Amino acid sequence: MQAGFAAARDFILSQARLLERRLFATCFEGAPASGVVDALAGYRNEDGGFGHGLEPDKRCPASLPIDVEVAFQALATASVDDLSLVLPACDYLAGVAAAAKCDGAVPLAFPVIEKFPRAAHWTEWTYEPGLNPTAGIAGLLYQLGAEHPWRAAATSYCWDKLDSGDLPGDAHALSEVLVFLEHSPEPDRAAAAAAGVREHLAKASLFKSDPDEPGYGLSPLSLAPLATSRWRALFGDDLLDRHLDHLLATQQPDGGWPITWAPPSEAALLEWRGMVTLGALRTLVSYGRLQPPAQ
C-alpha cells in the first residue's frame, strides 16, 4: 500500500505542475494551505477571474468560469479559509452572469478560446450558460463559506432548474448538480433532489457504471471521490469496490495515472496526469486502499 503511494508521490514531485505539488504537500505532508493560494495567484487576472490554462485543455490566458471553478476546487481541497481570491472571482462571475442574461447562470467558456490551442472537445457547446458549471461553482462557494450576491442568484437558478425536473442528460452536468446539493444549506431538499439525479444517472451520457468499459467517462468515484462524500450512499459498496479495484490497478509504471482523452499538448497531458494522480491518491487513501507513510 505504501509503495503505490510513494510511486505516485514521486510522479507528482517530478512531473506535476506547482499547484498540484503544493496541494499534495498540504493534503499529505502537513504543509500550510497558503502555498496553494500562492500557486493559484499566478493564474489570476486583473478582473478577479482565473485563466492561463488552469484547466489544462485550453491554453487561453483570459478569465473563464471553468478556470474559476478549478481554482475553487483547489481551495476547497486545501481547506482554505482565506477568501481573498474567492470574492473578487465572484465579482467576475457576477459580471459574466449579467452579460449572459440567464438568471445568474454562467457558461464554461467563451469564443476567445478559439484564438489559442485547445482540445477538440472545447467548442461552441461550452459557451452556453447552464448547470454546468453554475451548480458546481455555487456548491463550492457553500463549501468554502463564501457569501456573495452571485451565489444567491446562482442558487436560485439551480433550484429553479431542479424543481422543474429539467435535469441535464450528461454525467458532467449531473456531477455539478451533486456538488451543489452536497453543500446546500437545505439538506432535506437536497436529499430529495439527489434521488432524482441518481435515477437520471443510469441513462446519462458519459457515465461509466462498469469500471471495465473502455474510453472516457465519469465513474461513481467521480461523484463520491472520498469515503466521507455525502453521495457515497447513492452507489452500492460492491460497485464502489469494483471501481476502487480498477483505479488501483490502472496506476502506471511511472507512478502516475493515465487520462482517457486527447489534450492539446504534451505539457497539458502532464498537467492533467498530475491532477488525476492527486485525485486518485486522495480517493484511494480516503477509502483505505493506499496508505501514506506516517509523518
N, C-alpha and C positions, 0 to 999 in steps of 0.2 A: 504493500500500500504506500509506503514512504518512497519507494523507488520511483513509482509513477509520478508522485508529486514532485520529487527532486528533478526528474527529467523535464517536467512542464515548467518548473521554476527556471531551469537553465535556458529553455527555449524563450521564455518571456524576457529574461535578462539579456539574451544575446540577439533576439530578433524583433521584439515588440517595440513600439514607439514609447516615448517618455511617459505619456498618460497612463498606459497600461502598466508600466513598471512602477509608477507611483501608486496606482491602485493596488497592485499586488503587494507592495510594501505596507500599505495601510491595512489591507484586508488580512494579511497573514503574518506580518512581521512587526506589528505594533507601531508603524510609522505614523506621524500625525497627518490628519486629513488636509492640512494646509498645503502639503505637497501636491495633492490633486488639484486644489484650487489654483495653485501657481501654474501647473501644467495646462489647465484649461484656459488661463488668461491669454495664452498665445494664440488661441483660436477666436478670440473675441474681436468684434468690430466696434467702431465708434457709435453705431446705432444701438448698441446693447446686445445685439444678437451674436450668434456664433456662425462661423463658416470655415473656409480654408480646408475643406475636406475632413472635418471632424468625423462625419460619417464617410468612410473612405470611397464609396462608389461613385462620387462625383467630386472633381478636383476644383471646385468653384470657390473663390475667396469670399463671395458675397454671403451675407447672412441668409440662412434658410431655416424654416421651422424644424426640419428634420435634424439639423445640427444643434439647435436649441434643445431638442428632445434628448439627443445623445449626451449633451453637457449635463442636463438634469439627471439622466440615468447615472452618470459618473458620480455626481454629487450625492445622489441617494445611496449608491453602492458604498461610498466612503463615509456615509452618515454625517455629512457636512451640515452644520447648523449656522454657517455664515451665509447670509443671503445677499452679500454684496454683488455677486454675479447674477443672482436669480431675479431680483426685482427689476433691474434695467432690461433684462431679457424679456420679462413680462410686458414692460412698456413697448418693446419692439413687437411682441406678439399682438398687443392691442392695436398697434398701428396696422399690422398686416390684416387683422380681422376687420378693422374698419374699412380698409380698401377692398376687401373681398365681399363685403356686404352680405354675409351669410350667417347672421345671428351669432357671431362670436367664433365661428369655425375658421380654421386656418388650413392651408394646403401643406403638403410636404415640401414643395419646391416651386420654382418659378422658371420661366423660359431662359433666364440668364445662364442656367447650367449648360445650355446648348453651345455656349462660346468656349467651353472647356472640356477636357477629356472626361468621359463618364461611361459607366457601364451601360450596356444596350437596353436594359430594362428601365432606365431612368428617362422616361419620355413624357408625353402630354398628360398621361393619367395622374402624374404626381402634382399637377397644377390645380387640381380640383379640391376645394375645401371639403372636409368630411371628418368622420370619427377617427380616421387615421390621417393625421396624428393627434387631432384635438383631444380625444378622450385620454390617450396615454399621457400627454403633457399635463392635462388638468389633474390626472391621478398622481403624477409625480409631484405636483405642487402641493397637494394634500400631504403626501408622504414627507415632503421637506418642511411642512409647516409654514408655507409662504402664502400669505393673503394678498390678493391683488384684484382690482376690478375685472381684469380679463379672466381670472379664474372663475369668478361668478358668472360671467357671460358664457364661458365655455361649458361650465357645469349645466347651465340652463339649456344650452344647445344639446348636450349629450342626453340629458333626461328626456327632452322632447323627442329625440330620435328613438330612444329606447322604449319610451312609453307608447310610441306609435306602432311598435312591433316591426319597424322597418330596419331589421338588422342586416348588416353587410354580408356578402356571400363569400368573403375570403378570410383565411385564417389570420392574416396580418391585422386587418381591421378589428377582428374579434379579439385578438390578443390585446390591442389597445383598449378596447372596452373593458376587458378584465382588469387591466391596470387601474382604470378609473374606478371600477366597482370595488376593487380590493381596498382602496384607500378612501373611499367615500365616507363622509361623516354620517351617512344614513345606512347603517349596516343591514337592517331588515329589508329595506327597499333594494339594496344592492344584492342581497342573497336571492331574492325573488327574481331579479333581472338576470343573475348569473345562471340560474337554472335554465332559462330560455337560451342563453348563449351556449350552454353545454349541448342542448338539443340541436342547435344550429351547426355546431362544430362538425357533427358527423357527416354533413353533406357539404362542408365548406371546402373551397379550393385551397390547395397548398397546406392542408392539414394531414399529417402523417401519423395515423394511429398505429400502423405496422412499422416497427423500427427497421425492418429489413427492406422496406420499399425504397427503391433507388431514386436518386435525384433530390432536388431541393424541396424543402417543406418545413413547417413548424410541427414539433412534436409536443406531447403532453409536458415534457420537461421545459419547453419554451414558455409554457403558460404557468407552470409551477416549478420554477427553477431552483427553489430552495425547499428543504423539508418543512420549513415553517410557513410556506406560501399558503395563503388562505384557500386558494383554489385547488390545492392538492386533493381535496375531497371530491373534486369533480371526476377523478380518474381512479380506478381500482389499483390497489397495491401491486397486483400481478402485472398490470400494464406498465406501471411506472418502473417496476423491477426489470422488465424486458428492455425498456428504453435505457435504464441505467447500465445494464449489461452491455448494450450496444454502444453507448457513449464511452464506456471504459475500454471497450475493445477497439475503438477507432482512433485511439491515441497513436500518433505516427512515430517512426523510429527516432525522429529528431526531438521528440518530447512534446511537440505541439499537436493541435488538432487541425484537420483539413476544413475547407469550405466547399460548398457544392454548387457554386455559381461562378460566373466569369467576371472578375473585377476589371477595372480599366487599365491596370498596370501591375508590374511586379511589385512595386512599392505598396500599392493598395492591397495586393494579395498578402504580403507580410503584415500589414497593419490589421487586416481582417483576422488573420490567423492569431495574432496577439490578442485581439478582442475575444475571439471564440475560445481560445485556450484559457484565458482568465475566466470566462463564463463557465467552461467545463469544469475547471478546478473548483470554483465556488459551488457548483451543483454537486459534484462528486464528494467533496468534503462535507457539505451540509447533509447529504443522505448517507454518510458513513462509508462511502466506497473508496475514498482516498484519505490518507492521514498526513497532515503536515508534521514536521518534526517539532518536538517540544521546544518552547522558547526558553 
